[in-house]
């Protein structure tokens, strides 16, 4: 709780001293630099893992690949429903019922679309209105990065190049900027 208060105070002080023309710096920076890349990497990971590997576990006591993706989805809905001030439309009990790759991939994309629609209604003042709002907003990025860090091991164990690695390799090979690569990834994974 102390860490959350410290984070809230730090963010609040940064926003308070930001120039007036830099409205929604927190929202814009987090979404563009951190949330959108991890969204695309998770969607890419869910897409490239073969359906028959969705039950794959690195160790018996761990979640399988599909459960990791479902966990991301469940938290997206929970955090973004908190941000929207509405009931969670897809609680864990429903998400846990999804087992097929097609259902899991669709629900993951839908959860990110739900968050995007919620973010569109927010500004920095709304985000900073309470510690719960700050936590829910930042958690959409932090938690998804934790999930992606876990599923990368599942991909590599199955000799699949993670989307983040593929992006960097292609960026170097084709001498593209990170902005160009992000645009291409958005087109690739959001058209589905």
N, C-alpha and C positions, 0 to 999 in steps of 0.2 A: 504494500500500500504506500510505503514511504517513497519507493521508486516512482510509482505512478504520480504522486503529488509533485515530486521533483521534476519529472518529465512535463507535467502540465504547467508548472510554473516557468520552466525554461521556454517552452513553446509560447506561452502567453507573453513572456517578456520579449521574445524575438518578434512576435507579431505586433506588439505594442510599439516597438521602435521602428518598424518597417515603414518606409515612406507610403503616403496615401496612394500613390499610383501603383503600388505593388500589392493591391488587394488580393486576397485569397492565395497568398504565397504558399502557405502550408498545403492547402488543398492541391493546387496546381503542381507544386514540386513533388509531393508524394505520389500523385497519380501518374505524372509523366515519367519521372525518374525511377520509381520503385514498384508501384502497383502494376502498371501496364506491362513491364517486362516479365514480372513473375507470373502474371495472368497468362501471357502468351507462352511462357516456358511450361507452365502446368498443362495448358491445353495441348501443347505440342507433345508433352510426355504422355498424356492420356491417349493421344492420337496414335503415336508410334508404337506403343506397347501392343503386341498382338493379343487378340481376345483370349486366347488360350493361356496367356500368362497373367491375366488379371487376378488369379488365385495364387500367384507365386509369392513366396515369402523368403526373405534372406535367412531367417532362422524360425524355428517352430513357434517361438513365443512372440514373434512380431506380427504386426498387421500385414495382410497381403496387399498387393499393389492396388487393387480395386478399393480396399478399405481406406488406404491413404487418400485416394482421390475423393472418395465419399466424405472423408473427414474434412478435407478442404471445402467441399461443397456445403457441408453442414455448418461449418463456422462462418462461411461467407454469408449464408442466409441469417444466421444468428446475429452477427455483427451489423449487417446492413439493415436488418429489421430494427435493431436498436437505434441506429442512426436515423431511420425513417419514422421512428416512434410508432411502429405498428407490430401486430403479432407476427411471429416467425411463420412464413408460409410453407417452410419445408424443414420441420424439426428432425432431429437425429433419428427418431423412431421411423420416420418415412424414408430418410436417406439410407438407413441401414438395410432397407428392403431391396435396394437396387443391387443387382448382381451382374447383369450382362454389360459388356463393354459399351454397347450402343446406349443403354439407359444411363450409365455412369457418365459417359462423355457428354451426352445431351444435358444432363442435370448440372454438370460442372459449368458448361457454357451458360446455361440459364442462370446459375447462381452469380456468375460474373456480370451478366446482363442486368440482373436485379441490382447488384451493387452499383453498376454504372448509372442506372436510372436514379438510384438513391443519391449518388454523389452529385448528380446534376442539380439536385435540389438544395445542396449544401453550399455554405460559404465558410470562411474561417471563423467568423463570429459564432455560427451555429455549432461548428466542430468544437470550439473552445468554450462552449457554454457550460460544460460539466466534465469532470474527470471521466465519467462513463462514456461520453461522446468522444473524447480524445482517445481513450483506450480502444473503443470499437473501430474508429477510423484508422488508427495506426495498426491495429491488429490485423486488418485485412491485408496489409502488406507483410508485416512481420511473420504472422502465422503461415501465410502461403509460401514465404521463403523457407520456413522450417520444413514444410511439407515437401517442397521441391528438393531441398537438400537431402531428404530421405529417399524420394523416388528416383533420384539420380543413381543411387546405389543399385536399385532394382533394375534400372535400364542397363547399367554397365555390366551387372552380373549376367545379363542376357545378351551381351555384345551389341547393345543398341547405343548409338551416340546420343547423348542428351541434347535437347534443342539448344541450350545455352552454348554448349561446346560447338555444335554445328554452326551456330550463328557466328561465333568468333572465328572459326576456321574459314568460313565463307567470306567474312569481312576482310580477313587478311589476304586470302587468295585473290579476291576480286577487287581489292583496294577500295572497299566501300566504307562509308562513315557509319557510325552507330545509328544515326538517324535514318539513313537509307535502309539499314538492316531491320530496324524496328518497323518501319513502314511496310516492308515486304512481309515480315512476320505477321503483322496485323492483317494484311490482305490474305495471307495463307490460312491462318487459323480462325479468322472471323467470318470467312465466307461459308463455313460449314454449318 
